[in-house]
Amino acid sequence: MKKAVIIGAGHSGCWAAYELAKEGFDVEVFEEDKNPGMHAVLICTYSLCDYLGFVPKSMNKISKAVLFSKNSRTELEFDRKRPDLMIDRMDFTKMLEKKAKSAGARFHYSSRFIGFSKNKKVIVSLKEKNKTKKIEADILIGADGTLSRVARAAGLHSNKKLIEISQAVVNLKEKVDREAMQIWFYPELTNYFFWLTPIDGRKVAIGIMAEKNSKKILNDFLKRFKIEKIIEYQHTLAPFYEKGRISSDDVFLVGDAAGQMKVTTIGGIVSGLRGAEALSKAIISNRSYNRELCGLNSELQIHAIARNALDKFNDKDYDNLLEMMNYKVKRLFYGHTRDELSKMVLKLALAQPKFLLFARRLL
Ligand SMILES: Cc1cc2nc3c(=O)[nH]c(=O)nc-3n(C[C@H](O)[C@H](O)[C@H](O)COP(=O)(O)OP(=O)(O)OC[C@H]3O[C@@H](n4cnc5c(N)ncnc54)[C@H](O)[C@@H]3O)c2cc1C
């Protein structure tokens, strides 16, 4: 029986553990935290359910996005049978961990990866309560997040450009439409965007992505709302997708560790699951990981190209972009999720040829 050691019990590590354990691999997961998967309110497209094969527990369902730029506003509706899901990161990770355990994977907490060496096998070094322990494995998987230590130890791709995500979970004084998320594009404050995602009528997550100073920009932005109570702040560093070497012989990276992130919206959940699925398939069938990643990489590359254009947008460009969202474009967003951009690109150009004008930004 082949042995796989997985570092990191986030959703990418848990899903890889589940997929490998159910195929008969001896899987051990090592996680440095006592309780992995810190609380964070996440929004995921319905593609999440397609990749999982079931609908996970959610806090709310979102069927509309209201987009604002300085002088414009538009609405995108999603198919109500395939809404976006608001999920709690900790609950979601726990659910995947339970699945992996029931498939036979073993989990160890407060166990930190510190390095590895190789003879015929991979010898993984871990620190547990100031003691170092060594584990032999056939395969080492780094699912240890943006600042992956496995990537550094193996001399693999490391995430160079990082993006800050800052979010506050708050109670508002007034009710909002609980099915509609709101997105603001204010390029003088961030080349990404601000969001408000409802958890219920009054409890919402308000957040921002930015290259720096996200906490300060968020605090200024919060002043625009009538807030009854700030419940919690959540913050992380997310990777920017770039092509790089994410495997060597018996060592593989997955999820944020591998930079598997949609950089238009900074979504890592669906991409991490797809990455874990591709990796497990490659390991199980002894095929190339890169080959299995073809579909995901093309999707992430399209997001990177779109991000490159968006980074150059000013207020006027965002006003134009929102005004170009005609009926045909809206119908495309109704029928596809934002995790299917590669399927939409050509159709979007046909639905609104003016989008091609933005392509000039890439030249
Ligand atoms: C506030 C916030 C909002 C977000 N919003 C969204 C969203 O709306 N939609 C979306 O798709 N994504 C969102 N994300 C991003 C998403 O949460 C990540 O992309 C995803 O969690 C990455 O999963 P992962 O399993 O690859 O890595 P992680 O979840 O980072 O898991 C890595 C695990 O490895 C462990 N680890 C690290 N180093 C070691 C070591 N040396 N030894 C042992 N264990 C180690 C860590 O403790 C951690 O548990 C958000 C994140 C935050 C924090």
PDBQT file of the ligand as one rigid body, heavy atoms in Angstrom, charges set to zero:
ROOT
HETATM    1  C1  LIG A 401     -11.356  36.272   5.174  1.00  0.00    +0.000 C 
HETATM    2  C2  LIG A 401     -11.217  35.338   4.024  1.00  0.00    +0.000 A 
HETATM    3  C3  LIG A 401     -12.159  35.388   2.998  1.00  0.00    +0.000 A 
HETATM    4  C4  LIG A 401     -12.030  34.538   1.899  1.00  0.00    +0.000 A 
HETATM    5  N1  LIG A 401     -12.998  34.572   0.953  1.00  0.00    +0.000 NA
HETATM    6  C5  LIG A 401     -13.003  33.616  -0.007  1.00  0.00    +0.000 A 
HETATM    7  C6  LIG A 401     -14.141  33.478  -0.831  1.00  0.00    +0.000 A 
HETATM    8  O1  LIG A 401     -15.134  34.210  -0.672  1.00  0.00    +0.000 OA
HETATM    9  N2  LIG A 401     -14.133  32.510  -1.796  1.00  0.00    +0.000 N 
HETATM   10  C7  LIG A 401     -13.052  31.665  -1.966  1.00  0.00    +0.000 A 
HETATM   11  O2  LIG A 401     -13.102  30.797  -2.851  1.00  0.00    +0.000 OA
HETATM   12  N3  LIG A 401     -11.957  31.789  -1.191  1.00  0.00    +0.000 NA
HETATM   13  C8  LIG A 401     -11.908  32.726  -0.192  1.00  0.00    +0.000 A 
HETATM   14  N4  LIG A 401     -10.858  32.811   0.666  1.00  0.00    +0.000 N 
HETATM   15  C9  LIG A 401      -9.651  32.022   0.346  1.00  0.00    +0.000 C 
HETATM   16  C10 LIG A 401      -9.774  30.560   0.772  1.00  0.00    +0.000 C 
HETATM   17  O3  LIG A 401     -10.129  30.486   2.133  1.00  0.00    +0.000 OA
HETATM   18  C11 LIG A 401      -8.434  29.868   0.508  1.00  0.00    +0.000 C 
HETATM   19  O4  LIG A 401      -8.148  29.952  -0.866  1.00  0.00    +0.000 OA
HETATM   20  C12 LIG A 401      -8.494  28.422   0.931  1.00  0.00    +0.000 C 
HETATM   21  O5  LIG A 401      -8.774  28.307   2.307  1.00  0.00    +0.000 OA
HETATM   22  C13 LIG A 401      -7.153  27.741   0.646  1.00  0.00    +0.000 C 
HETATM   23  O6  LIG A 401      -7.235  26.432   1.097  1.00  0.00    +0.000 OA
HETATM   24  P1  LIG A 401      -5.941  25.522   1.245  1.00  0.00    +0.000 P 
HETATM   25  O7  LIG A 401      -6.418  24.234   1.821  1.00  0.00    +0.000 OA
HETATM   26  O8  LIG A 401      -5.176  25.478  -0.037  1.00  0.00    +0.000 OA
HETATM   27  O9  LIG A 401      -5.015  26.306   2.281  1.00  0.00    +0.000 OA
HETATM   28  P2  LIG A 401      -5.367  26.748   3.763  1.00  0.00    +0.000 P 
HETATM   29  O10 LIG A 401      -6.819  26.844   4.000  1.00  0.00    +0.000 OA
HETATM   30  O11 LIG A 401      -4.509  27.947   4.020  1.00  0.00    +0.000 OA
HETATM   31  O12 LIG A 401      -4.820  25.526   4.632  1.00  0.00    +0.000 OA
HETATM   32  C14 LIG A 401      -3.457  25.309   4.843  1.00  0.00    +0.000 C 
HETATM   33  C15 LIG A 401      -3.292  24.538   6.165  1.00  0.00    +0.000 C 
HETATM   34  O13 LIG A 401      -1.923  24.191   6.312  1.00  0.00    +0.000 OA
HETATM   35  C16 LIG A 401      -1.543  24.394   7.657  1.00  0.00    +0.000 C 
HETATM   36  N5  LIG A 401      -0.079  24.589   7.684  1.00  0.00    +0.000 N 
HETATM   37  C17 LIG A 401       0.616  25.649   7.200  1.00  0.00    +0.000 A 
HETATM   38  N6  LIG A 401       1.946  25.462   7.401  1.00  0.00    +0.000 NA
HETATM   39  C18 LIG A 401       2.065  24.244   8.015  1.00  0.00    +0.000 A 
HETATM   40  C19 LIG A 401       3.204  23.487   8.480  1.00  0.00    +0.000 A 
HETATM   41  N7  LIG A 401       4.478  23.930   8.360  1.00  0.00    +0.000 N 
HETATM   42  N8  LIG A 401       2.973  22.275   9.057  1.00  0.00    +0.000 NA
HETATM   43  C20 LIG A 401       1.686  21.796   9.193  1.00  0.00    +0.000 A 
HETATM   44  N9  LIG A 401       0.592  22.481   8.783  1.00  0.00    +0.000 NA
HETATM   45  C21 LIG A 401       0.780  23.684   8.194  1.00  0.00    +0.000 A 
HETATM   46  C22 LIG A 401      -2.315  25.647   8.070  1.00  0.00    +0.000 C 
HETATM   47  O14 LIG A 401      -2.445  25.727   9.475  1.00  0.00    +0.000 OA
HETATM   48  C23 LIG A 401      -3.653  25.419   7.369  1.00  0.00    +0.000 C 
HETATM   49  O15 LIG A 401      -4.582  24.724   8.178  1.00  0.00    +0.000 OA
HETATM   50  C24 LIG A 401     -10.939  33.635   1.796  1.00  0.00    +0.000 A 
HETATM   51  C25 LIG A 401      -9.997  33.568   2.844  1.00  0.00    +0.000 A 
HETATM   52  C26 LIG A 401     -10.163  34.389   3.963  1.00  0.00    +0.000 A 
HETATM   53  C27 LIG A 401      -9.210  34.231   5.132  1.00  0.00    +0.000 C 
ENDROOT
TORSDOF 0
